[in-house]
Amino acid sequence: MATESYVQNDTAQVCALNNYCSTSGGTIEAGRQAEQGVSAGSSEVTFTASAGQTDDNEFSFEVIIAEDSTSDADTASIPINFTTGAMTATLESIFICRVSSGCVNQETIGSSTGIGFATNDGLTTQNVTCSAVTFASGDKVIITLGFSETGGHSDQTVGITPDQTMSLPFIAPAPGFVEIPLVMAPYKPY
């Protein structure tokens, strides 16, 4: 069992803003990427938690994984930096989905529901138990976030700054090595 670091960044999600494997309702409003070997993002992304909504998808991360990556059954640690929030706008669910190179849902890797984290509390790290999956060439991972507006009084603006590093059980292949032949010079006594 192992995990690797994936850095959230300001690059917009390439796959369509869909719910993929999430059973939550709503429509994803914004998505950003997470990848290895990139700089963290710095620009806040905002969306609206509508008055009275219950566990609606609003935001997602598209995780770019290396070709030939493997997956362990392990825990994903997902930090989320809420830089704008409200006590009544709560993070309710996280779904981790394997999608094909053509951005078609393939399966659910893991999920967590009933979270209830108030977005005005700032940074949170949510742990999600993941199953082992087999990645096909070009596969990606989409992490959807579902939100509720529990006050029922008015729409709430929520902002996420994608500047955190996630620890995910998607393992890039070890770099290849090149075999260098050892050339021995003949022994010459003096």
C-alpha positions in Angstrom: 0.0 0.0 0.0 1.3 3.4 -0.9 0.3 6.9 -1.9 1.8 9.6 -4.1 1.5 13.4 -4.1 -0.6 15.2 -6.6 -0.6 19.0 -6.6 -3.8 21.0 -7.1 -3.2 23.8 -9.7 -4.9 26.6 -11.7 -5.2 24.5 -14.9 -8.9 24.1 -15.8 -10.3 20.6 -16.0 -10.2 19.2 -19.5 -13.0 16.6 -19.2 -16.5 18.0 -19.2 -17.9 19.2 -15.9 -20.0 16.1 -15.3 -21.0 14.1 -12.2 -19.3 10.9 -13.4 -19.6 8.2 -10.7 -21.1 10.5 -8.1 -24.6 9.7 -7.0 -25.2 13.3 -5.9 -27.3 15.6 -7.9 -26.6 19.1 -9.2 -24.2 20.2 -11.9 -20.4 20.7 -11.5 -19.8 24.5 -11.9 -16.0 24.5 -11.9 -13.0 22.1 -12.1 -9.3 22.2 -11.7 -6.5 19.8 -12.2 -4.1 18.0 -9.9 -0.9 16.5 -11.1 2.6 15.4 -10.1 5.5 17.8 -10.6 3.6 21.0 -11.1 3.3 24.3 -9.1 0.4 24.8 -6.8 -2.4 27.0 -7.9 -3.1 30.5 -6.4 -6.4 31.7 -8.0 -9.6 31.2 -6.1 -12.4 29.5 -8.0 -16.0 30.3 -6.9 -19.3 28.6 -7.3 -22.8 28.9 -5.8 -24.4 26.7 -3.2 -28.1 27.5 -4.0 -30.5 28.1 -1.1 -31.9 24.8 0.2 -29.8 22.5 -2.1 -28.9 19.1 -0.7 -25.6 17.4 -1.6 -25.4 18.9 -5.1 -22.1 18.5 -7.1 -20.4 21.9 -7.6 -16.7 21.4 -8.0 -14.3 18.7 -9.2 -10.6 17.9 -9.5 -9.3 16.1 -12.6 -6.3 14.1 -11.5 -3.7 13.5 -14.3 -2.0 10.2 -13.7 1.1 8.9 -15.4 0.8 6.3 -18.1 1.0 2.7 -16.7 0.1 3.9 -13.2 -1.2 1.3 -10.7 -3.7 1.7 -7.9 -3.6 0.4 -4.3 -6.5 -0.2 -2.0 -5.6 2.6 0.4 -6.8 5.9 1.8 -6.8 9.1 -0.3 -6.1 12.2 1.7 -7.8 15.2 0.1 -7.1 18.7 1.5 -9.5 21.4 0.3 -8.7 25.1 1.0 -12.0 27.0 1.3 -11.0 30.6 0.9 -14.6 31.9 0.7 -17.5 30.1 2.5 -20.5 30.3 4.8 -21.6 28.4 7.9 -24.6 27.2 6.0 -22.7 26.0 2.9 -21.3 22.6 3.8 -19.2 20.0 2.0 -21.3 16.9 2.0 -19.8 14.3 -0.3 -16.6 13.3 -2.2 -16.6 10.7 -5.0 -13.5 9.5 -6.6 -14.1 8.1 -10.2 -11.9 6.4 -12.8 -12.7 7.9 -16.2 -11.4 6.8 -19.6 -9.2 8.9 -21.9 -12.4 10.0 -23.6 -13.7 11.2 -20.2 -16.4 8.5 -19.9 -17.0 7.2 -16.4 -15.6 3.7 -15.8 -16.1 3.0 -12.0 -16.1 4.4 -8.5 -12.8 4.1 -6.7 -14.1 5.5 -3.4 -16.6 7.8 -1.7 -17.4 9.6 1.5 -20.9 11.0 2.2 -22.5 12.9 5.1 -19.4 15.0 5.7 -21.1 18.2 6.9 -18.0 20.5 6.9 -18.9 24.2 7.0 -17.0 26.0 4.3 -16.4 29.1 6.4 -14.0 26.9 8.6 -11.3 27.2 5.9 -8.9 24.3 5.3 -10.1 20.7 5.7 -8.5 17.4 4.9 -10.9 14.6 4.1 -9.9 11.0 4.0 -11.6 8.6 1.5 -11.1 4.8 1.4 -10.3 3.7 -2.1 -10.4 0.3 -3.7 -7.7 -1.0 -6.1 -8.4 -0.4 -9.7 -6.7 -1.2 -13.0 -6.0 1.8 -15.1 -6.2 1.6 -18.9 -4.0 3.8 -21.2 -5.0 7.5 -20.9 -7.3 7.1 -17.9 -7.8 9.9 -15.5 -9.4 10.3 -12.1 -12.2 12.8 -11.3 -12.9 13.8 -7.7 -16.3 15.4 -7.3 -17.3 17.5 -4.3 -21.0 17.8 -3.3 -22.4 20.7 -1.2 -25.5 21.5 0.7 -26.9 24.9 1.7 -28.5 24.2 5.1 -29.9 27.6 6.0 -32.4 27.7 3.2 -32.4 31.5 3.3 -30.2 32.5 0.3 -27.6 31.4 -2.2 -24.1 31.2 -0.8 -20.8 31.8 -2.6 -18.1 29.2 -1.9 -14.5 29.6 -3.1 -11.7 27.0 -3.3 -8.1 27.9 -3.9 -6.4 24.9 -5.5 -3.1 25.2 -3.7 -2.9 22.0 -1.7 -1.2 18.6 -2.2 -3.3 15.5 -2.2 -2.0 12.1 -1.2 -3.6 9.6 -3.5 -3.1 5.8 -4.0 -2.3 6.1 -7.7 1.3 5.0 -8.2 3.4 6.1 -11.2 5.7 3.5 -12.6 9.3 3.6 -11.4 11.6 5.3 -13.9 13.2 2.8 -16.2 16.8 2.1 -15.9 19.4 1.6 -18.7 21.7 -1.3 -18.5 25.2 -0.2 -19.0 27.6 -2.9 -20.1 30.7 -3.3 -18.0 33.8 -3.4 -20.1 36.9 -5.0 -18.4 40.4 -4.2 -19.6 42.7 -7.1 -19.8 45.0 -7.6 -16.8 48.6 -6.6 -17.5 51.1 -7.5 -14.8 53.9 -5.0 -14.2 
